[in-house]
């Protein structure tokens, strides 16, 4: 794959992440203009954080596929380790999401969670 496509996608990903991080910094410094947590589902703050987060995750995945076999690890055993890490990550993710609930994870109204993985 052409390195300019990868570089452009990496640049887009960085811009998305900086915009998301900037919104979080604004939320901390100026609560009146907060971006996170969004006041309600469907607000501009909700869509701002949701779209930037989803877009950056998508860009990371595409970058991962574009860089396939770019690292020095070429042995077939890497797939076994990758599968183990993916399953472990999925289990922790589902446990955390179930404990936190969808609404709370989206920043919508909810209580402080202090059980499960958030102990």
CNS distance restraints for C-alpha pairs under 8 A (distance, minus, plus):
assign (resid   1 and name CA) (resid   5 and name CA) 7.61 0.50 0.50
assign (resid   1 and name CA) (resid   6 and name CA) 7.87 0.50 0.50
assign (resid   1 and name CA) (resid  66 and name CA) 6.74 0.50 0.50
assign (resid   2 and name CA) (resid   6 and name CA) 6.95 0.50 0.50
assign (resid   3 and name CA) (resid   7 and name CA) 6.02 0.50 0.50
assign (resid   4 and name CA) (resid   8 and name CA) 5.98 0.50 0.50
assign (resid   5 and name CA) (resid   9 and name CA) 6.13 0.50 0.50
assign (resid   6 and name CA) (resid  10 and name CA) 6.01 0.50 0.50
assign (resid   6 and name CA) (resid  63 and name CA) 6.63 0.50 0.50
assign (resid   6 and name CA) (resid  66 and name CA) 7.08 0.50 0.50
assign (resid   7 and name CA) (resid  11 and name CA) 6.07 0.50 0.50
assign (resid   8 and name CA) (resid  12 and name CA) 6.21 0.50 0.50
assign (resid   9 and name CA) (resid  13 and name CA) 6.15 0.50 0.50
assign (resid   9 and name CA) (resid  59 and name CA) 6.72 0.50 0.50
assign (resid   9 and name CA) (resid  63 and name CA) 7.14 0.50 0.50
assign (resid  10 and name CA) (resid  14 and name CA) 6.22 0.50 0.50
assign (resid  10 and name CA) (resid  59 and name CA) 7.61 0.50 0.50
assign (resid  10 and name CA) (resid  63 and name CA) 7.26 0.50 0.50
assign (resid  11 and name CA) (resid  15 and name CA) 6.23 0.50 0.50
assign (resid  12 and name CA) (resid  16 and name CA) 6.21 0.50 0.50
assign (resid  12 and name CA) (resid  59 and name CA) 7.94 0.50 0.50
assign (resid  13 and name CA) (resid  17 and name CA) 6.20 0.50 0.50
assign (resid  13 and name CA) (resid  55 and name CA) 7.95 0.50 0.50
assign (resid  13 and name CA) (resid  56 and name CA) 5.41 0.50 0.50
assign (resid  13 and name CA) (resid  59 and name CA) 6.00 0.50 0.50
assign (resid  13 and name CA) (resid  60 and name CA) 7.23 0.50 0.50
assign (resid  14 and name CA) (resid  18 and name CA) 6.07 0.50 0.50
assign (resid  15 and name CA) (resid  19 and name CA) 6.12 0.50 0.50
assign (resid  16 and name CA) (resid  20 and name CA) 6.23 0.50 0.50
assign (resid  16 and name CA) (resid  52 and name CA) 5.85 0.50 0.50
assign (resid  16 and name CA) (resid  53 and name CA) 7.84 0.50 0.50
assign (resid  16 and name CA) (resid  55 and name CA) 7.54 0.50 0.50
assign (resid  16 and name CA) (resid  56 and name CA) 6.12 0.50 0.50
assign (resid  17 and name CA) (resid  21 and name CA) 6.01 0.50 0.50
assign (resid  17 and name CA) (resid  52 and name CA) 7.37 0.50 0.50
assign (resid  17 and name CA) (resid  53 and name CA) 7.77 0.50 0.50
assign (resid  17 and name CA) (resid  56 and name CA) 6.75 0.50 0.50
assign (resid  18 and name CA) (resid  22 and name CA) 5.82 0.50 0.50
assign (resid  19 and name CA) (resid  23 and name CA) 6.18 0.50 0.50
assign (resid  19 and name CA) (resid  52 and name CA) 7.74 0.50 0.50
assign (resid  20 and name CA) (resid  24 and name CA) 6.42 0.50 0.50
assign (resid  20 and name CA) (resid  49 and name CA) 6.50 0.50 0.50
assign (resid  20 and name CA) (resid  52 and name CA) 6.38 0.50 0.50
assign (resid  20 and name CA) (resid  53 and name CA) 7.40 0.50 0.50
assign (resid  21 and name CA) (resid  25 and name CA) 6.23 0.50 0.50
assign (resid  22 and name CA) (resid  26 and name CA) 6.15 0.50 0.50
assign (resid  23 and name CA) (resid  27 and name CA) 6.18 0.50 0.50
assign (resid  23 and name CA) (resid  34 and name CA) 7.49 0.50 0.50
assign (resid  23 and name CA) (resid  35 and name CA) 5.66 0.50 0.50
assign (resid  23 and name CA) (resid  36 and name CA) 7.39 0.50 0.50
assign (resid  24 and name CA) (resid  28 and name CA) 6.38 0.50 0.50
assign (resid  24 and name CA) (resid  34 and name CA) 7.63 0.50 0.50
assign (resid  24 and name CA) (resid  35 and name CA) 6.44 0.50 0.50
assign (resid  24 and name CA) (resid  36 and name CA) 6.16 0.50 0.50
assign (resid  25 and name CA) (resid  29 and name CA) 6.16 0.50 0.50
assign (resid  26 and name CA) (resid  30 and name CA) 5.47 0.50 0.50
assign (resid  26 and name CA) (resid  31 and name CA) 7.41 0.50 0.50
assign (resid  26 and name CA) (resid  33 and name CA) 7.01 0.50 0.50
assign (resid  26 and name CA) (resid  34 and name CA) 6.27 0.50 0.50
assign (resid  26 and name CA) (resid  35 and name CA) 7.28 0.50 0.50
assign (resid  27 and name CA) (resid  31 and name CA) 5.15 0.50 0.50
assign (resid  27 and name CA) (resid  32 and name CA) 7.80 0.50 0.50
assign (resid  27 and name CA) (resid  33 and name CA) 6.39 0.50 0.50
assign (resid  27 and name CA) (resid  34 and name CA) 3.90 0.50 0.50
assign (resid  27 and name CA) (resid  35 and name CA) 5.49 0.50 0.50
assign (resid  27 and name CA) (resid  36 and name CA) 6.04 0.50 0.50
assign (resid  28 and name CA) (resid  34 and name CA) 7.34 0.50 0.50
assign (resid  30 and name CA) (resid  34 and name CA) 6.41 0.50 0.50
assign (resid  34 and name CA) (resid  38 and name CA) 7.54 0.50 0.50
assign (resid  34 and name CA) (resid  45 and name CA) 7.83 0.50 0.50
assign (resid  35 and name CA) (resid  45 and name CA) 4.93 0.50 0.50
assign (resid  35 and name CA) (resid  46 and name CA) 7.62 0.50 0.50
assign (resid  35 and name CA) (resid  48 and name CA) 7.75 0.50 0.50
assign (resid  35 and name CA) (resid  49 and name CA) 7.39 0.50 0.50
assign (resid  36 and name CA) (resid  45 and name CA) 6.92 0.50 0.50
assign (resid  36 and name CA) (resid  46 and name CA) 7.87 0.50 0.50
assign (resid  36 and name CA) (resid  49 and name CA) 7.48 0.50 0.50
assign (resid  36 and name CA) (resid 107 and name CA) 6.88 0.50 0.50
assign (resid  37 and name CA) (resid  45 and name CA) 7.83 0.50 0.50
assign (resid  37 and name CA) (resid  46 and name CA) 7.81 0.50 0.50
assign (resid  37 and name CA) (resid 106 and name CA) 7.70 0.50 0.50
assign (resid  37 and name CA) (resid 107 and name CA) 4.56 0.50 0.50
assign (resid  37 and name CA) (resid 108 and name CA) 6.64 0.50 0.50
assign (resid  38 and name CA) (resid  43 and name CA) 6.95 0.50 0.50
assign (resid  38 and name CA) (resid  45 and name CA) 5.12 0.50 0.50
assign (resid  38 and name CA) (resid  46 and name CA) 5.07 0.50 0.50
assign (resid  38 and name CA) (resid 107 and name CA) 5.99 0.50 0.50
assign (resid  38 and name CA) (resid 108 and name CA) 6.40 0.50 0.50
assign (resid  39 and name CA) (resid  43 and name CA) 6.99 0.50 0.50
assign (resid  39 and name CA) (resid  45 and name CA) 7.47 0.50 0.50
assign (resid  39 and name CA) (resid  46 and name CA) 7.70 0.50 0.50
assign (resid  39 and name CA) (resid 108 and name CA) 6.80 0.50 0.50
assign (resid  40 and name CA) (resid  46 and name CA) 7.02 0.50 0.50
assign (resid  40 and name CA) (resid 108 and name CA) 6.08 0.50 0.50
assign (resid  40 and name CA) (resid 109 and name CA) 7.93 0.50 0.50
assign (resid  41 and name CA) (resid  46 and name CA) 5.97 0.50 0.50
assign (resid  41 and name CA) (resid 108 and name CA) 6.92 0.50 0.50
assign (resid  42 and name CA) (resid  46 and name CA) 5.91 0.50 0.50
assign (resid  42 and name CA) (resid  47 and name CA) 6.53 0.50 0.50
assign (resid  43 and name CA) (resid  47 and name CA) 6.45 0.50 0.50
assign (resid  44 and name CA) (resid  48 and name CA) 5.89 0.50 0.50
assign (resid  45 and name CA) (resid  49 and name CA) 6.23 0.50 0.50
assign (resid  46 and name CA) (resid  50 and name CA) 5.92 0.50 0.50
assign (resid  46 and name CA) (resid 106 and name CA) 7.94 0.50 0.50
assign (resid  47 and name CA) (resid  51 and name CA) 5.67 0.50 0.50
assign (resid  48 and name CA) (resid  52 and name CA) 6.10 0.50 0.50
assign (resid  49 and name CA) (resid  53 and name CA) 5.93 0.50 0.50
assign (resid  50 and name CA) (resid  54 and name CA) 6.09 0.50 0.50
assign (resid  51 and name CA) (resid  55 and name CA) 5.85 0.50 0.50
assign (resid  52 and name CA) (resid  56 and name CA) 6.08 0.50 0.50
assign (resid  53 and name CA) (resid  57 and name CA) 6.25 0.50 0.50
assign (resid  54 and name CA) (resid  58 and name CA) 6.19 0.50 0.50
assign (resid  55 and name CA) (resid  59 and name CA) 6.18 0.50 0.50
assign (resid  56 and name CA) (resid  60 and name CA) 6.16 0.50 0.50
assign (resid  57 and name CA) (resid  61 and name CA) 6.31 0.50 0.50
assign (resid  58 and name CA) (resid  62 and name CA) 6.26 0.50 0.50
assign (resid  59 and name CA) (resid  63 and name CA) 6.05 0.50 0.50
assign (resid  60 and name CA) (resid  64 and name CA) 6.16 0.50 0.50
assign (resid  61 and name CA) (resid  65 and name CA) 6.45 0.50 0.50
assign (resid  62 and name CA) (resid  66 and name CA) 6.16 0.50 0.50
assign (resid  63 and name CA) (resid  67 and name CA) 6.13 0.50 0.50
assign (resid  64 and name CA) (resid  68 and name CA) 6.38 0.50 0.50
assign (resid  69 and name CA) (resid  73 and name CA) 7.45 0.50 0.50
assign (resid  69 and name CA) (resid  74 and name CA) 6.76 0.50 0.50
assign (resid  73 and name CA) (resid  78 and name CA) 7.00 0.50 0.50
assign (resid  74 and name CA) (resid  78 and name CA) 7.31 0.50 0.50
assign (resid  76 and name CA) (resid  80 and name CA) 7.66 0.50 0.50
assign (resid  77 and name CA) (resid  81 and name CA) 6.65 0.50 0.50
assign (resid  78 and name CA) (resid  82 and name CA) 6.00 0.50 0.50
assign (resid  79 and name CA) (resid  83 and name CA) 6.00 0.50 0.50
assign (resid  80 and name CA) (resid  84 and name CA) 6.31 0.50 0.50
assign (resid  81 and name CA) (resid  85 and name CA) 6.20 0.50 0.50
assign (resid  82 and name CA) (resid  86 and name CA) 6.02 0.50 0.50
assign (resid  83 and name CA) (resid  87 and name CA) 6.12 0.50 0.50
assign (resid  84 and name CA) (resid  88 and name CA) 6.14 0.50 0.50
assign (resid  85 and name CA) (resid  89 and name CA) 5.96 0.50 0.50
assign (resid  86 and name CA) (resid  90 and name CA) 6.05 0.50 0.50
assign (resid  87 and name CA) (resid  91 and name CA) 6.18 0.50 0.50
assign (resid  88 and name CA) (resid  92 and name CA) 6.32 0.50 0.50
assign (resid  89 and name CA) (resid  93 and name CA) 5.99 0.50 0.50
assign (resid  90 and name CA) (resid  94 and name CA) 6.06 0.50 0.50
assign (resid  91 and name CA) (resid  95 and name CA) 6.09 0.50 0.50
assign (resid  92 and name CA) (resid  96 and name CA) 6.04 0.50 0.50
assign (resid  93 and name CA) (resid  97 and name CA) 6.02 0.50 0.50
assign (resid  94 and name CA) (resid  98 and name CA) 5.93 0.50 0.50
assign (resid  95 and name CA) (resid  99 and name CA) 6.13 0.50 0.50
assign (resid  95 and name CA) (resid 116 and name CA) 7.80 0.50 0.50
assign (resid  95 and name CA) (resid 117 and name CA) 7.45 0.50 0.50
assign (resid  96 and name CA) (resid 100 and name CA) 5.97 0.50 0.50
assign (resid  96 and name CA) (resid 116 and name CA) 7.32 0.50 0.50
assign (resid  96 and name CA) (resid 117 and name CA) 6.00 0.50 0.50
assign (resid  96 and name CA) (resid 118 and name CA) 7.69 0.50 0.50
assign (resid  97 and name CA) (resid 101 and name CA) 5.53 0.50 0.50
assign (resid  97 and name CA) (resid 102 and name CA) 6.65 0.50 0.50
assign (resid  97 and name CA) (resid 105 and name CA) 7.18 0.50 0.50
assign (resid  98 and name CA) (resid 102 and name CA) 7.64 0.50 0.50
assign (resid  99 and name CA) (resid 113 and name CA) 7.75 0.50 0.50
assign (resid  99 and name CA) (resid 115 and name CA) 7.48 0.50 0.50
assign (resid  99 and name CA) (resid 116 and name CA) 6.44 0.50 0.50
assign (resid  99 and name CA) (resid 117 and name CA) 7.76 0.50 0.50
assign (resid 100 and name CA) (resid 104 and name CA) 5.97 0.50 0.50
assign (resid 100 and name CA) (resid 105 and name CA) 6.13 0.50 0.50
assign (resid 100 and name CA) (resid 113 and name CA) 6.54 0.50 0.50
assign (resid 101 and name CA) (resid 105 and name CA) 6.19 0.50 0.50
assign (resid 102 and name CA) (resid 106 and name CA) 6.20 0.50 0.50
assign (resid 103 and name CA) (resid 107 and name CA) 6.52 0.50 0.50
assign (resid 103 and name CA) (resid 108 and name CA) 5.23 0.50 0.50
assign (resid 103 and name CA) (resid 109 and name CA) 6.95 0.50 0.50
assign (resid 103 and name CA) (resid 110 and name CA) 7.17 0.50 0.50
assign (resid 104 and name CA) (resid 108 and name CA) 5.31 0.50 0.50
assign (resid 104 and name CA) (resid 109 and name CA) 6.25 0.50 0.50
assign (resid 104 and name CA) (resid 110 and name CA) 5.25 0.50 0.50
assign (resid 104 and name CA) (resid 111 and name CA) 7.66 0.50 0.50
assign (resid 113 and name CA) (resid 118 and name CA) 6.56 0.50 0.50
assign (resid 114 and name CA) (resid 118 and name CA) 5.25 0.50 0.50
assign (resid 114 and name CA) (resid 119 and name CA) 4.91 0.50 0.50
assign (resid 115 and name CA) (resid 119 and name CA) 4.82 0.50 0.50
